[in-house]
Amino acid sequence: MNKKLKECTDKLRSLVSNVQGAPYPGSLDNELYNIWYEHIQSYAMECFEFLDANFPKEKDVIDESLRNAF
């Protein structure tokens, strides 16, 4: 696995782990939920920025990138 793909999978695992640890929002004014929400948003933005910077969106280029990754 190349370095970019490994970094991508690490970021996605971290994002999923953080989503799984979500507190139950008893109300939208729950401080713990708001803190978690801000935290998870920063992880999601980091993942999207990484994907945009390192993995092209065009299907034929994506196919070629995947072939080169393995």
DSSP file (Angstrom, degrees, kcal/mol; ACC not computed):
  #  RESIDUE AA STRUCTURE BP1 BP2  ACC     N-H-->O    O-->H-N    N-H-->O    O-->H-N    TCO  KAPPA ALPHA  PHI   PSI    X-CA   Y-CA   Z-CA
    1    1 A M              0   0    0      0, 0.0    69,-0.1     0, 0.0    68,-0.1   0.000 360.0 360.0 360.0 131.9    0.0    0.0    0.0
    2    2 A N     >  -     0   0    0     67,-0.7     4,-2.3     1,-0.1     5,-0.2  -0.264 360.0-103.1 -77.5 169.8    1.5    3.4   -0.9
    3    3 A K  H  > S+     0   0    0      1,-0.2     4,-2.5     2,-0.2     5,-0.2   0.875 117.6  50.1 -61.3 -43.0    1.9    6.2    1.5
    4    4 A K  H  > S+     0   0    0      1,-0.2     4,-2.3     2,-0.2    -1,-0.2   0.913 111.9  47.5 -64.7 -42.8   -1.1    8.3    0.4
    5    5 A L  H  > S+     0   0    0      2,-0.2     4,-2.5     1,-0.2    -1,-0.2   0.897 112.4  49.6 -66.5 -39.8   -3.5    5.4    0.5
    6    6 A K  H  X S+     0   0    0     -4,-2.3     4,-2.3     2,-0.2    -2,-0.2   0.922 111.7  48.5 -63.8 -43.3   -2.2    4.4    4.0
    7    7 A E  H  X S+     0   0    0     -4,-2.5     4,-2.2     2,-0.2    -2,-0.2   0.896 111.3  51.3 -63.3 -39.3   -2.6    8.0    5.3
    8    8 A C  H  X S+     0   0    0     -4,-2.3     4,-2.6     2,-0.2    -2,-0.2   0.935 110.4  47.2 -62.8 -47.4   -6.1    8.1    3.8
    9    9 A T  H  X S+     0   0    0     -4,-2.5     4,-2.4     1,-0.2    -1,-0.2   0.878 111.1  52.4 -65.1 -35.8   -7.2    4.8    5.5
   10   10 A D  H  X S+     0   0    0     -4,-2.3     4,-2.1     2,-0.2    -1,-0.2   0.919 110.9  47.2 -63.5 -43.0   -5.8    6.0    8.8
   11   11 A K  H  X S+     0   0    0     -4,-2.2     4,-2.4     2,-0.2    -2,-0.2   0.913 113.0  48.2 -64.9 -43.0   -7.7    9.3    8.5
   12   12 A L  H  X S+     0   0    0     -4,-2.6     4,-2.7     2,-0.2     5,-0.2   0.890 110.3  51.4 -66.8 -38.4  -10.9    7.5    7.6
   13   13 A R  H  X S+     0   0    0     -4,-2.4     4,-2.5     2,-0.2    -1,-0.2   0.910 110.8  49.2 -62.6 -40.8  -10.5    5.0   10.5
   14   14 A S  H  X S+     0   0    0     -4,-2.1     4,-2.2     2,-0.2    -2,-0.2   0.907 111.4  49.3 -63.6 -42.3  -10.0    7.9   12.9
   15   15 A L  H  X S+     0   0    0     -4,-2.4     4,-2.2     2,-0.2    -2,-0.2   0.938 112.4  46.8 -62.5 -47.7  -13.1    9.6   11.5
   16   16 A V  H  X S+     0   0    0     -4,-2.7     4,-2.4     1,-0.2    -2,-0.2   0.902 110.7  53.1 -62.7 -41.0  -15.2    6.5   11.9
   17   17 A S  H  X S+     0   0    0     -4,-2.5     4,-1.1     1,-0.2    -1,-0.2   0.906 110.3  47.6 -60.0 -42.3  -13.9    5.9   15.4
   18   18 A N  H  < S+     0   0    0     -4,-2.2    -1,-0.2     1,-0.2    -2,-0.2   0.865 110.3  51.5 -68.9 -35.6  -14.9    9.4   16.4
   19   19 A V  H >< S+     0   0    0     -4,-2.2     3,-1.5     1,-0.2    -2,-0.2   0.903 107.0  54.0 -66.2 -40.2  -18.4    9.0   14.9
   20   20 A Q  H 3< S+     0   0    0     -4,-2.4    -1,-0.2     1,-0.3    -2,-0.2   0.796 103.6  57.8 -63.9 -27.5  -18.9    5.8   16.8
   21   21 A G  T 3< S+     0   0    0     -4,-1.1    -1,-0.3    -5,-0.2    -2,-0.2   0.187  77.4 140.4 -88.7  18.2  -18.0    7.6   20.0
   22   22 A A    <   -     0   0    0     -3,-1.5     2,-0.2     1,-0.1    11,-0.1  -0.370  51.3-127.2 -64.8 134.0  -20.8   10.1   19.6
   23   23 A P        -     0   0    0      0, 0.0    -1,-0.1     0, 0.0    -2,-0.0  -0.514  31.2-102.6 -74.6 150.9  -22.7   11.1   22.7
   24   24 A Y        -     0   0    0     -2,-0.2     2,-1.3     1,-0.1     3,-0.2  -0.628  32.4-130.9 -74.6 123.2  -26.5   10.8   22.6
   25   25 A P        -     0   0    0      0, 0.0     3,-0.1     0, 0.0    -1,-0.1  -0.617  26.1-179.3 -80.6  97.7  -27.9   14.3   22.1
   26   26 A G  S    S-     0   0    0     -2,-1.3     2,-0.3     1,-0.2    -2,-0.0   0.853  79.1  -6.1 -61.9 -33.8  -30.6   14.5   24.8
   27   27 A S  S >  S-     0   0    0     -3,-0.2     3,-1.6     1,-0.0    -1,-0.2  -0.964  75.4-109.1-151.3 162.9  -31.2   18.0   23.4
   28   28 A L  T 3  S+     0   0    0     -2,-0.3    -2,-0.0     1,-0.3     6,-0.0   0.652 116.3  62.1 -70.8 -12.7  -29.5   20.2   20.8
   29   29 A D  T 3  S+     0   0    0      4,-0.0     2,-0.4     5,-0.0    -1,-0.3   0.346  71.4 128.9 -92.7   6.5  -28.3   22.4   23.7
   30   30 A N    <>  -     0   0    0     -3,-1.6     4,-2.2     1,-0.2     5,-0.2  -0.490  51.8-151.2 -66.8 119.0  -26.3   19.6   25.2
   31   31 A E  H  > S+     0   0    0     -2,-0.4     4,-2.3     1,-0.2     5,-0.2   0.884  93.8  52.8 -62.0 -41.8  -22.7   20.9   25.8
   32   32 A L  H  > S+     0   0    0      1,-0.2     4,-2.3     2,-0.2    -1,-0.2   0.910 110.3  48.3 -60.7 -42.6  -21.1   17.5   25.5
   33   33 A Y  H  > S+     0   0    0      1,-0.2     4,-2.9     2,-0.2    -1,-0.2   0.916 110.3  51.4 -64.1 -43.0  -22.8   16.9   22.1
   34   34 A N  H  X S+     0   0    0     -4,-2.2     4,-2.1     2,-0.2    -2,-0.2   0.891 110.3  48.9 -62.2 -40.2  -21.8   20.4   20.9
   35   35 A I  H  X S+     0   0    0     -4,-2.3     4,-2.0     2,-0.2    -1,-0.2   0.934 113.6  46.6 -63.6 -46.7  -18.1   19.8   21.8
   36   36 A W  H  X S+     0   0    0     -4,-2.3     4,-2.9     1,-0.2     5,-0.3   0.919 110.3  53.7 -61.0 -43.9  -18.2   16.4   20.0
   37   37 A Y  H  X S+     0   0    0     -4,-2.9     4,-2.1     1,-0.2    -1,-0.2   0.911 109.3  46.8 -60.6 -45.0  -19.9   17.9   17.0
   38   38 A E  H  X S+     0   0    0     -4,-2.1     4,-1.6     1,-0.2    -1,-0.2   0.903 113.6  50.3 -62.5 -40.6  -17.2   20.6   16.6
   39   39 A H  H  X S+     0   0    0     -4,-2.0     4,-1.6     1,-0.2    -2,-0.2   0.931 111.6  46.0 -63.3 -47.5  -14.5   17.9   17.0
   40   40 A I  H  X S+     0   0    0     -4,-2.9     4,-2.5     1,-0.2    -1,-0.2   0.837 107.7  58.1 -69.0 -32.6  -16.0   15.5   14.4
   41   41 A Q  H  X S+     0   0    0     -4,-2.1     4,-2.5    -5,-0.3    -1,-0.2   0.894 104.5  51.1 -63.3 -38.7  -16.5   18.3   11.9
   42   42 A S  H  X S+     0   0    0     -4,-1.6     4,-2.1     2,-0.2    -2,-0.2   0.898 110.9  48.6 -66.8 -38.5  -12.8   19.2   12.0
   43   43 A Y  H  X S+     0   0    0     -4,-1.6     4,-2.2     2,-0.2    -2,-0.2   0.915 111.8  49.5 -64.0 -42.8  -11.9   15.5   11.4
   44   44 A A  H  X S+     0   0    0     -4,-2.5     4,-2.5     1,-0.2    -2,-0.2   0.910 110.7  49.4 -64.2 -42.3  -14.4   15.3    8.5
   45   45 A M  H  X S+     0   0    0     -4,-2.5     4,-2.6     1,-0.2    -1,-0.2   0.903 109.8  52.1 -63.1 -40.9  -13.0   18.5    6.9
   46   46 A E  H  X S+     0   0    0     -4,-2.1     4,-2.1     2,-0.2    -2,-0.2   0.909 110.4  48.5 -61.5 -42.3   -9.5   17.1    7.3
   47   47 A C  H  X S+     0   0    0     -4,-2.2     4,-2.7     2,-0.2    -2,-0.2   0.932 112.6  47.2 -64.0 -46.7  -10.5   13.9    5.5
   48   48 A F  H  X S+     0   0    0     -4,-2.5     4,-2.8     1,-0.2     5,-0.2   0.907 111.9  50.5 -63.2 -41.5  -12.2   15.8    2.6
   49   49 A E  H  X S+     0   0    0     -4,-2.6     4,-2.1     2,-0.2    -1,-0.2   0.906 111.6  48.5 -62.9 -40.9   -9.3   18.1    2.2
   50   50 A F  H  X S+     0   0    0     -4,-2.1     4,-2.1    -5,-0.2     5,-0.3   0.932 112.5  48.0 -63.8 -46.0   -6.9   15.1    2.0
   51   51 A L  H  X S+     0   0    0     -4,-2.7     4,-2.6     1,-0.2    -2,-0.2   0.927 112.6  48.4 -61.4 -45.3   -9.1   13.3   -0.5
   52   52 A D  H  < S+     0   0    0     -4,-2.8    -1,-0.2     1,-0.2    -2,-0.2   0.880 115.7  44.4 -62.4 -38.1   -9.4   16.4   -2.7
   53   53 A A  H  < S+     0   0    0     -4,-2.1    -1,-0.2    -5,-0.2    -2,-0.2   0.799 127.0  26.2 -77.1 -28.9   -5.7   17.1   -2.6
   54   54 A N  H  < S+     0   0    0     -4,-2.1    -2,-0.2     1,-0.2    -3,-0.2   0.619 114.2  53.5-115.4 -15.5   -4.6   13.5   -3.2
   55   55 A F  S  < S-     0   0    0     -4,-2.6    -1,-0.2    -5,-0.3     7,-0.1  -0.966  75.8-132.4-129.4 118.4   -7.2   11.6   -5.1
   56   56 A P        -     0   0    0      0, 0.0    -3,-0.1     0, 0.0    -2,-0.0  -0.190   5.9-140.3 -66.7 158.5   -8.7   12.8   -8.4
   57   57 A K  S    S+     0   0    0     -5,-0.1     2,-0.2     4,-0.0    -5,-0.0   0.678  70.7  99.5 -94.5 -19.9  -12.4   12.9   -8.9
   58   58 A E  S  > S-     0   0    0      1,-0.1     4,-2.5     2,-0.0     3,-0.3  -0.511  73.1-133.4 -73.0 134.7  -12.5   11.8  -12.6
   59   59 A K  H  > S+     0   0    0      1,-0.2     4,-2.7    -2,-0.2     5,-0.2   0.889 102.5  49.0 -58.3 -46.0  -13.4    8.1  -12.9
   60   60 A D  H  > S+     0   0    0      1,-0.2     4,-1.7     2,-0.2    -1,-0.2   0.865 114.1  46.6 -66.4 -33.5  -10.7    7.2  -15.4
   61   61 A V  H  > S+     0   0    0     -3,-0.3     4,-2.4     2,-0.2    -1,-0.2   0.868 111.5  52.1 -73.1 -36.5   -8.0    8.9  -13.3
   62   62 A I  H  X S+     0   0    0     -4,-2.5     4,-2.6     2,-0.2     5,-0.2   0.929 107.9  51.5 -63.5 -45.5   -9.4    7.2  -10.2
   63   63 A D  H  X S+     0   0    0     -4,-2.7     4,-2.1     1,-0.2    -1,-0.2   0.920 111.7  46.9 -57.5 -44.3   -9.2    3.8  -11.8
   64   64 A E  H  X S+     0   0    0     -4,-1.7     4,-2.0     2,-0.2    -1,-0.2   0.900 111.1  51.9 -64.8 -40.8   -5.6    4.5  -12.8
   65   65 A S  H  X S+     0   0    0     -4,-2.4     4,-1.2     1,-0.2    -2,-0.2   0.901 110.0  49.1 -62.6 -40.9   -4.7    5.7   -9.3
   66   66 A L  H  X S+     0   0    0     -4,-2.6     4,-0.9     1,-0.2     3,-0.2   0.891 108.8  52.3 -67.4 -38.9   -6.2    2.6   -7.7
   67   67 A R  H  < S+     0   0    0     -4,-2.1     3,-0.5     1,-0.2    -1,-0.2   0.896 112.2  46.5 -62.3 -38.7   -4.3    0.3  -10.1
   68   68 A N  H  < S+     0   0    0     -4,-2.0    -1,-0.2     1,-0.2    -2,-0.2   0.698 102.2  66.5 -75.7 -19.9   -1.1    2.1   -9.1
   69   69 A A  H  <        0   0    0     -4,-1.2   -67,-0.7    -3,-0.2    -1,-0.2   0.770 360.0 360.0 -74.1 -26.1   -1.9    1.9   -5.4
   70   70 A F     <        0   0    0     -4,-0.9    -1,-0.2    -3,-0.5    -2,-0.2   0.423 360.0 360.0-110.1 360.0   -1.6   -1.9   -5.2
